[in-house]
Amino acid sequence: MNIHRGITMFKKYDQAQQFLLPLRLDSFVPENHTARILNDIIETVDITAIESTYSENGCPAYHPRLMLKILLYGYMIGIRSSRDIQKMASTDTAFMYLTAMQHPDFRTICRFRSTHLDSIKDIFVQVVTICREMGMLGAGKVSIDGTKIKANASVRQSKDAKALDKEINKIRKEIDKILNESIEIDEEEDEKYGDSTPYEMPEELVDKTKRLEKLQAAKKKLDEEKLTKINITDNDANIMKHRDGTKKPSYNGQVAVDDKEQVIVAADLVVDENDVHQVDPMIQLIWATMGYRPTVLLADAGYFSYDNIELLNQIGIDAYIPDNFFKVEECGKSKWFRKSRFRFDKEKDCYYCPAGIMIPFTRIQKRKDKPDLKQYVCNFCSDCVLKSKCTKAEKRTISRDPREYLMEDMREKLRTEEGKEVYQGRMYTVEPVFGQMKQNRGFREFLLRGKEKVKVEFLMMCIGHNIGKIGTFVKREGKNLKEILNNGIPGIAQFGVGTKNVVIGA
């Protein structure tokens, strides 16, 4: 039974086709195989947006469901190269099953992956919806985290404005030299051959012209966005420091993970090295995907700021986010007395140092675009027996942000037994997700270039992760995925025709 619509713009795509031998394609793949889980889910999701990009004119195209299946399955098993996927479609039974024995070439696979960002976003949301309807999401406890993923670019191709100008001038001189030499050669050949030899641009000139265009485009973006450096190979990538201490052109992958089954409920790819500005965008993405905000949010110190804590308090989210110095102070590893050793007295508006001496409010420190700081200066440091552990300056100065109570309240919450237990959950919720992506699937570097294209790659990896979680869930719980999908998933117009009950794999 051919379950696809009769659209003439696509090649015939029938996974239930009969062979001369008494075999069906699905007999090559075990019933509980991951490829079957993926197949059933992609047969269910609405791909109208992708179909609308095709034309009825010309040669029929490979069906978009076929393309989605082989790309996502490749990401799930750590095969991302379009050439490798093309090869697997001819040698691997799971790929043969997903393609119905069709063989798209690597260029077709790569082009499909590069051109459907908005549609891939929509499919991500639909897969999360399936997870929700299957009861795979918890009561609203979500962890967010980011990871640096290397861009498809060399660090040596990252240059500042001065280096770009130097190379642009160098390339221009080389082009002028080649053009002058070409004119001399053309004149000699004109004299010798007349009009019988066609003129062609020298290959070396073509290469240098392309290089010049890249350099000029990079220089323009660097000036317009007021960047300090830009990568010529991938203009969107930024130099970021990785955990091993190396600095590479990279992107920052952001995920929000539900605590029950490690389902990624929101994902994004940004060019900011720091995570501090990603709290609000991730909350918005969770809202867009789930239709509601999380009740509890866990994140590491990279996401702490007064603005973020203030926002989360205002919208009623119970946040567990330590500040950058919380762990250091809890371990007590500090040469000098940290600020936390000084007790603040709100009523008297003063601090008390570890020696018990009062440090009064002394002056205001003005700041641009931030609340002014209040400064408290000790006048008795010279006679203090603890000075060698407190400060090298003549007097110890303590600065206080008017929103500092937010940090103090957060620290107090994180020190409680309940707070420690809740925050500990982050370690087995979001951190394993990146471990599975990078370690198990080898997702350490992008294949494509440019923010829009690499975002497709990242979202495909996240979709593959969630489909893998669905497979694990249905096997563990003994659920019938086809039956669940056949009953219809609210919010998903299956096959883009609005039907509620479509039989899968009949």
C-alpha positions as CSV (number, residue, x, y, z in Angstrom):
1,M,0.0,0.0,0.0
2,N,1.5,3.3,-1.0
3,I,0.8,5.7,1.8
4,H,2.1,8.8,0.1
5,R,0.0,11.3,-1.8
6,G,0.1,11.1,-5.6
7,I,2.3,14.1,-6.2
8,T,3.7,14.1,-9.7
9,M,6.7,16.2,-8.7
10,F,8.2,13.3,-6.8
11,K,9.6,10.0,-7.9
12,K,7.5,7.0,-6.9
13,Y,8.4,6.2,-3.3
14,D,6.9,2.9,-2.0
15,Q,8.6,1.1,0.9
16,A,6.1,-1.8,0.7
17,Q,7.0,-2.7,-2.9
18,Q,7.3,-6.4,-3.7
19,F,10.5,-8.0,-5.1
20,L,10.6,-11.0,-7.5
21,L,11.7,-13.0,-4.4
22,P,9.1,-13.2,-1.6
23,L,10.7,-10.3,0.3
24,R,9.7,-6.9,1.6
25,L,12.1,-4.0,2.3
26,D,11.1,-4.0,6.0
27,S,12.1,-7.6,6.4
28,F,15.7,-6.5,6.3
29,V,15.3,-4.5,9.5
30,P,14.3,-6.0,12.9
31,E,11.0,-4.9,14.5
32,N,12.6,-2.9,17.3
33,H,15.4,-1.3,15.2
34,T,16.0,2.4,15.6
35,A,15.5,2.9,11.9
36,R,11.9,1.7,12.3
37,I,11.2,4.2,15.1
38,L,12.6,7.0,13.0
39,N,10.7,5.9,10.0
40,D,7.3,5.8,11.8
41,I,7.9,9.2,13.3
42,I,8.9,10.9,10.1
43,E,5.9,9.3,8.3
44,T,3.7,11.1,10.9
45,V,5.1,14.6,10.9
46,D,3.8,17.4,8.7
47,I,6.3,18.3,6.0
48,T,4.0,20.6,3.9
49,A,6.5,23.4,4.3
50,I,9.3,21.3,2.7
51,E,7.0,20.0,-0.1
52,S,6.0,23.6,-1.0
53,T,9.6,24.4,-2.0
54,Y,9.5,21.9,-4.8
55,S,8.2,22.6,-8.3
56,E,6.0,20.3,-10.4
57,N,8.1,21.1,-13.4
58,G,11.2,19.1,-14.4
59,C,12.5,15.8,-13.3
60,P,10.7,14.2,-10.3
61,A,12.6,14.8,-7.1
62,Y,13.5,12.3,-4.3
63,H,10.7,12.4,-1.7
64,P,11.5,14.8,1.2
65,R,10.6,12.1,3.7
66,L,13.2,9.9,2.2
67,M,15.8,12.7,2.5
68,L,14.8,13.5,6.1
69,K,15.0,9.9,7.1
70,I,18.5,9.1,5.8
71,L,19.9,12.4,7.1
72,L,18.4,12.0,10.6
73,Y,19.4,8.3,10.8
74,G,22.9,9.3,9.8
75,Y,23.1,11.8,12.6
76,M,21.8,9.3,15.0
77,I,24.5,6.8,14.3
78,G,27.3,9.2,13.8
79,I,27.4,9.4,10.0
80,R,27.0,12.9,8.7
81,S,29.0,13.2,5.5
82,S,26.7,13.3,2.5
83,R,29.2,11.0,0.6
84,D,29.1,8.5,3.4
85,I,25.3,8.6,3.5
86,Q,25.2,8.0,-0.3
87,K,27.5,5.0,0.2
88,M,25.4,3.6,3.1
89,A,22.3,3.8,1.0
90,S,23.8,1.1,-1.3
91,T,25.5,-1.1,1.4
92,D,23.5,-0.8,4.7
93,T,20.1,-2.6,5.0
94,A,18.7,0.1,7.4
95,F,19.5,2.8,4.9
96,M,18.1,0.7,2.1
97,Y,14.9,0.3,4.0
98,L,14.6,4.0,4.7
99,T,15.3,4.9,1.0
100,A,13.2,2.1,-0.5
101,M,16.3,1.1,-2.5
102,Q,16.6,4.5,-4.1
103,H,20.1,6.2,-4.3
104,P,20.2,10.0,-4.0
105,D,23.7,11.3,-4.7
106,F,25.8,13.2,-2.2
107,R,25.1,16.6,-3.9
108,T,21.3,16.1,-3.6
109,I,21.7,15.1,0.1
110,C,23.9,18.1,0.9
111,R,21.7,20.5,-0.9
112,F,18.6,19.3,0.9
113,R,20.3,19.6,4.3
114,S,21.4,23.2,3.5
115,T,18.1,24.7,2.5
116,H,15.4,23.9,5.0
117,L,16.1,25.6,8.3
118,D,12.6,26.8,9.0
119,S,11.1,23.4,8.1
120,I,13.7,21.6,10.3
121,K,12.7,23.9,13.2
122,D,9.1,22.9,12.7
123,I,9.9,19.2,12.6
124,F,11.9,19.6,15.9
125,V,8.8,21.1,17.5
126,Q,6.6,18.2,16.2
127,V,8.9,15.6,17.5
128,V,8.9,17.3,21.0
129,T,5.1,17.3,20.8
130,I,5.2,13.6,20.2
131,C,7.4,13.1,23.3
132,R,5.0,15.2,25.3
133,E,1.9,13.3,24.2
134,M,3.6,10.0,25.0
135,G,4.2,11.2,28.6
136,M,8.0,11.6,28.2
137,L,8.1,15.0,29.8
138,G,8.1,15.7,33.5
139,A,6.5,18.4,35.7
140,G,8.4,21.3,34.2
141,K,12.0,20.9,35.6
142,V,14.4,21.9,32.8
143,S,18.1,22.3,32.6
144,I,19.9,24.5,30.1
145,D,23.5,24.4,28.9
146,G,25.7,25.3,26.1
147,T,28.6,23.6,24.3
148,K,31.2,24.9,21.9
149,I,31.3,23.1,18.5
150,K,34.1,23.9,16.1
151,A,33.2,25.5,12.8
152,N,34.3,24.2,9.5
153,A,37.2,26.7,9.4
154,S,40.8,27.1,10.4
155,V,41.8,29.4,13.2
156,R,44.6,30.7,10.9
157,Q,41.9,32.2,8.7
158,S,40.6,34.5,11.5
159,K,42.0,38.0,10.9
160,D,41.6,41.5,12.3
161,A,41.0,44.6,10.2
162,K,44.8,45.3,9.8
163,A,45.5,41.8,8.6
164,L,42.6,41.9,6.2
165,D,43.7,45.2,4.6
166,K,47.2,43.8,4.2
167,E,46.0,40.7,2.5
168,I,43.5,42.5,0.3
169,N,46.3,44.8,-0.9
170,K,48.6,41.9,-1.5
171,I,45.9,40.0,-3.5
172,R,45.2,43.2,-5.6
173,K,48.8,43.6,-6.5
174,E,49.0,39.9,-7.5
175,I,45.9,40.3,-9.6
176,D,47.3,43.4,-11.3
177,K,50.5,41.5,-12.0
178,I,48.7,38.6,-13.6
179,L,46.5,40.9,-15.7
180,N,49.5,42.8,-17.0
181,E,51.2,39.5,-17.9
182,S,48.0,38.3,-19.5
183,I,47.7,41.4,-21.6
184,E,51.3,40.9,-22.9
185,I,50.6,37.3,-23.7
186,D,47.3,38.1,-25.4
187,E,49.1,40.8,-27.6
188,E,51.7,38.2,-28.6
189,E,49.1,35.6,-29.4
190,D,47.0,38.1,-31.4
191,E,50.0,38.9,-33.5
192,K,50.6,35.2,-34.0
193,Y,47.1,33.6,-34.3
194,G,44.8,36.5,-35.1
195,D,41.2,35.8,-33.9
196,S,41.5,32.0,-34.0
197,T,42.2,31.5,-30.3
198,P,39.5,32.3,-27.7
199,Y,40.4,34.3,-24.6
200,E,40.1,32.7,-21.2
201,M,40.7,34.1,-17.8
202,P,43.8,32.4,-16.4
203,E,43.0,29.9,-13.7
204,E,45.3,31.5,-11.2
205,L,43.5,34.8,-11.7
206,V,40.1,33.1,-11.1
207,D,41.4,31.7,-7.8
208,K,42.8,35.0,-6.6
209,T,39.6,36.9,-7.7
210,K,37.5,34.6,-5.6
211,R,39.9,35.0,-2.7
212,L,39.7,38.8,-3.0
213,E,35.9,38.6,-3.0
214,K,35.9,36.6,0.2
215,L,38.3,39.0,1.9
216,Q,36.3,42.0,0.9
217,A,33.1,40.4,2.1
218,A,34.7,39.6,5.4
219,K,36.1,43.1,5.8
220,K,32.7,44.6,5.1
221,K,31.1,42.5,7.8
222,L,33.9,43.2,10.3
223,D,33.4,47.0,9.8
224,E,29.5,46.9,9.9
225,E,29.3,44.7,13.0
226,K,32.3,46.4,14.7
227,L,34.0,43.0,15.3
228,T,37.6,42.7,16.4
229,K,38.3,39.6,14.3
230,I,36.5,37.6,11.6
231,N,37.0,34.2,9.9
232,I,37.4,34.4,6.2
233,T,36.3,30.8,5.6
234,D,33.1,31.1,7.8
235,N,32.3,34.7,8.5
236,D,29.7,33.8,11.1
237,A,31.9,31.7,13.3
238,N,33.6,33.3,16.3
239,I,36.9,32.4,18.1
240,M,35.8,30.6,21.2
241,K,37.8,28.9,24.0
242,H,37.1,25.2,24.4
243,R,37.4,23.1,27.6
244,D,40.9,21.9,26.6
245,G,42.0,25.5,26.6
246,T,42.4,25.8,22.8
247,K,40.8,28.6,20.9
248,K,39.0,27.8,17.6
249,P,36.4,29.3,15.2
250,S,33.2,27.9,16.7
251,Y,29.5,28.1,17.4
252,N,27.8,27.8,20.8
253,G,25.1,25.1,20.8
254,Q,22.3,25.8,23.4
255,V,19.8,23.2,24.6
256,A,17.1,23.0,27.2
257,V,16.5,19.4,28.5
258,D,13.5,18.1,30.4
259,D,14.6,16.1,33.5
260,K,12.3,13.0,33.0
261,E,13.7,11.3,29.8
262,Q,16.4,13.8,28.7
263,V,14.2,15.1,25.9
264,I,15.6,18.3,24.3
265,V,12.6,20.7,24.5
266,A,14.4,23.7,23.0
267,A,17.6,24.2,20.9
268,D,19.4,27.1,19.3
269,L,22.8,27.9,17.9
270,V,24.4,31.2,18.7
271,V,27.7,33.0,18.0
272,D,28.1,34.4,21.5
273,E,30.9,32.7,23.4
274,N,29.3,33.5,26.7
275,D,26.1,31.9,27.9
276,V,24.9,34.8,30.1
277,H,22.6,36.3,27.4
278,Q,20.9,33.0,26.5
279,V,18.5,32.7,29.5
280,D,15.7,34.8,28.1
281,P,16.0,33.4,24.5
282,M,15.9,29.8,25.7
283,I,12.8,30.5,27.9
284,Q,11.1,32.0,24.8
285,L,12.1,28.9,22.8
286,I,10.7,26.6,25.4
287,W,7.5,28.6,25.4
288,A,7.3,28.5,21.6
289,T,7.8,24.7,21.6
290,M,5.8,23.6,24.7
291,G,3.3,26.4,25.0
292,Y,4.3,26.9,28.7
293,R,7.3,28.0,30.7
294,P,9.3,25.6,32.9
295,T,8.5,25.7,36.6
296,V,12.1,25.0,37.6
297,L,15.2,26.0,35.7
298,L,18.7,24.7,36.4
299,A,21.9,26.2,34.8
300,D,25.6,26.5,35.5
301,A,27.4,29.7,36.6
302,G,27.8,30.9,33.0
303,Y,24.1,31.9,33.0
304,F,24.2,33.9,36.2
305,S,23.5,37.6,36.1
306,Y,21.4,39.9,38.2
307,D,19.3,40.6,35.1
308,N,18.6,36.9,34.6
309,I,17.7,36.1,38.2
310,E,15.5,39.2,38.3
311,L,13.7,38.1,35.1
312,L,13.2,34.5,36.3
313,N,11.8,35.8,39.6
314,Q,9.4,38.1,37.8
315,I,7.9,35.4,35.6
316,G,7.7,32.9,38.5
317,I,10.4,30.4,37.5
318,D,12.2,28.7,40.4
319,A,15.8,29.1,39.3
320,Y,18.9,27.3,40.6
321,I,21.9,29.1,39.1
322,P,25.1,29.7,41.1
323,D,27.3,32.7,40.5
324,N,30.8,32.5,39.2
325,F,32.5,32.5,42.7
326,F,30.0,30.3,44.6
327,K,31.9,27.0,44.0
328,V,35.3,28.7,44.8
329,E,34.0,30.1,48.1
330,E,32.3,26.8,49.0
331,C,35.6,25.0,48.6
332,G,37.4,27.7,50.5
333,K,40.2,27.9,48.0
334,S,41.2,31.6,48.0
335,K,44.4,33.3,49.0
336,W,42.5,36.5,50.2
337,F,39.3,36.9,52.3
338,R,36.5,36.9,49.7
339,K,33.6,39.2,50.0
340,S,31.4,36.5,51.4
341,R,33.5,36.6,54.6
342,F,32.2,40.1,55.2
343,R,28.8,40.3,56.9
344,F,26.4,43.0,55.6
345,D,24.2,44.8,58.0
346,K,21.3,46.2,56.0
347,E,19.9,48.4,58.8
348,K,23.2,50.1,59.6
349,D,24.3,50.1,55.9
350,C,27.7,48.7,56.7
351,Y,29.9,45.6,56.5
352,Y,31.7,43.8,59.3
353,C,35.0,42.2,58.4
354,P,36.3,38.9,59.7
355,A,38.1,40.7,62.5
356,G,34.7,42.2,63.6
357,I,35.6,45.8,62.5
358,M,32.7,47.9,61.1
359,I,33.3,49.1,57.5
360,P,31.0,52.1,56.8
361,F,29.4,53.2,53.6
362,T,31.8,55.7,52.0
363,R,31.0,56.7,48.5
364,I,29.1,56.0,45.2
365,Q,30.8,54.5,42.1
366,K,29.0,55.6,38.9
367,R,28.5,53.1,36.1
368,K,27.3,53.4,32.6
369,D,24.2,51.3,31.7
370,K,24.3,49.6,35.2
371,P,23.1,50.6,38.6
372,D,25.6,52.6,40.7
373,L,27.8,50.7,43.2
374,K,27.9,51.6,46.8
375,Q,31.5,51.4,48.2
376,Y,32.4,50.6,51.8
377,V,36.0,51.5,52.9
378,C,37.8,50.2,56.1
379,N,39.8,52.8,58.0
380,F,41.5,50.4,60.4
381,C,43.4,48.0,58.0
382,S,46.9,49.3,59.0
383,D,46.4,48.0,62.6
384,C,44.6,44.8,61.8
385,V,46.3,41.5,62.5
386,L,44.4,39.8,59.6
387,K,45.5,42.4,56.9
388,S,48.0,39.9,55.3
389,K,45.0,37.6,54.5
390,C,42.7,40.5,53.6
391,T,44.3,42.9,51.1
392,K,47.5,44.2,49.7
393,A,46.0,47.7,49.4
394,E,46.2,50.3,52.1
395,K,42.5,50.0,52.8
396,R,40.1,47.2,52.1
397,T,37.2,48.3,49.9
398,I,33.9,46.4,49.4
399,S,31.6,47.3,46.5
400,R,27.9,46.4,46.6
401,D,25.4,46.3,43.7
402,P,21.9,47.2,44.8
403,R,20.7,43.9,43.4
404,E,23.3,41.8,45.3
405,Y,20.6,40.4,47.5
406,L,19.6,38.3,44.5
407,M,23.0,36.5,44.6
408,E,22.9,36.1,48.4
409,D,19.4,34.6,48.3
410,M,20.5,32.2,45.5
411,R,23.5,31.1,47.5
412,E,21.3,30.5,50.6
413,K,18.9,28.4,48.5
414,L,21.8,26.4,46.9
415,R,23.3,25.6,50.3
416,T,20.1,23.9,51.7
417,E,19.8,20.1,51.4
418,E,16.9,20.5,49.1
419,G,18.8,23.0,46.9
420,K,21.8,20.7,46.7
421,E,19.6,17.8,45.7
422,V,17.7,19.8,43.0
423,Y,20.8,21.3,41.5
424,Q,22.5,17.9,41.4
425,G,19.9,16.8,39.0
426,R,21.4,19.0,36.3
427,M,24.4,16.7,36.1
428,Y,22.3,13.7,34.9
429,T,19.9,15.8,32.8
430,V,21.7,18.1,30.4
431,E,25.4,17.2,30.6
432,P,24.9,13.6,29.3
433,V,23.1,15.0,26.2
434,F,26.3,16.7,25.0
435,G,28.3,13.7,26.0
436,Q,26.1,11.5,23.8
437,M,26.4,14.0,20.9
438,K,30.1,14.5,21.0
439,Q,31.5,11.2,22.4
440,N,29.0,8.7,21.0
441,R,28.1,10.3,17.7
442,G,31.3,12.2,17.0
443,F,29.6,15.6,16.7
444,R,32.6,17.8,17.4
445,E,32.8,19.9,14.2
446,F,30.3,21.2,11.7
447,L,30.4,20.1,8.1
448,L,28.6,23.1,6.7
449,R,29.5,26.8,6.9
450,G,27.4,29.9,7.8
451,K,25.1,30.3,10.8
452,E,21.9,29.3,9.0
453,K,23.3,26.1,7.6
454,V,25.1,24.9,10.7
455,K,21.9,25.6,12.7
456,V,20.2,23.0,10.4
457,E,23.0,20.5,11.4
458,F,22.6,21.2,15.1
459,L,18.8,20.9,15.0
460,M,19.1,17.6,13.1
461,M,21.4,16.3,15.8
462,C,18.8,17.4,18.4
463,I,15.9,15.8,16.5
464,G,17.9,12.6,16.2
465,H,18.6,12.6,19.9
466,N,14.9,12.9,20.7
467,I,14.0,10.2,18.3
468,G,16.6,8.0,20.0
469,K,14.9,8.8,23.4
470,I,11.5,7.8,22.0
471,G,13.0,4.5,20.9
472,T,14.4,3.8,24.3
473,F,11.2,4.8,26.0
474,V,8.8,2.7,23.9
475,K,11.1,-0.4,24.3
476,R,11.4,0.1,28.1
477,E,7.7,0.8,28.7
478,G,6.5,-1.8,26.2
479,K,4.5,0.8,24.2
480,N,3.3,0.4,20.6
481,L,4.6,3.5,18.8
482,K,2.6,2.8,15.6
483,E,-0.6,2.6,17.6
484,I,0.2,5.9,19.4
485,L,1.0,7.6,16.2
486,N,-2.1,6.2,14.4
487,N,-4.3,7.6,17.1
488,G,-3.1,11.1,16.1
489,I,-0.9,13.6,17.9
490,P,-2.7,16.9,18.7
491,G,-1.1,19.8,16.9
492,I,0.3,17.7,14.1
493,A,-1.6,17.6,10.8
494,Q,-0.3,14.3,9.6
495,F,0.9,14.2,6.0
496,G,-0.1,17.9,5.8
497,V,-3.8,17.0,4.8
498,G,-5.3,17.4,8.3
499,T,-6.2,13.7,8.8
500,K,-6.3,12.5,12.3
501,N,-5.9,8.8,11.7
502,V,-3.3,7.7,9.2
503,V,-2.2,4.1,9.2
504,I,1.6,3.8,9.5
505,G,3.4,1.0,7.8
506,A,0.4,-0.7,6.4
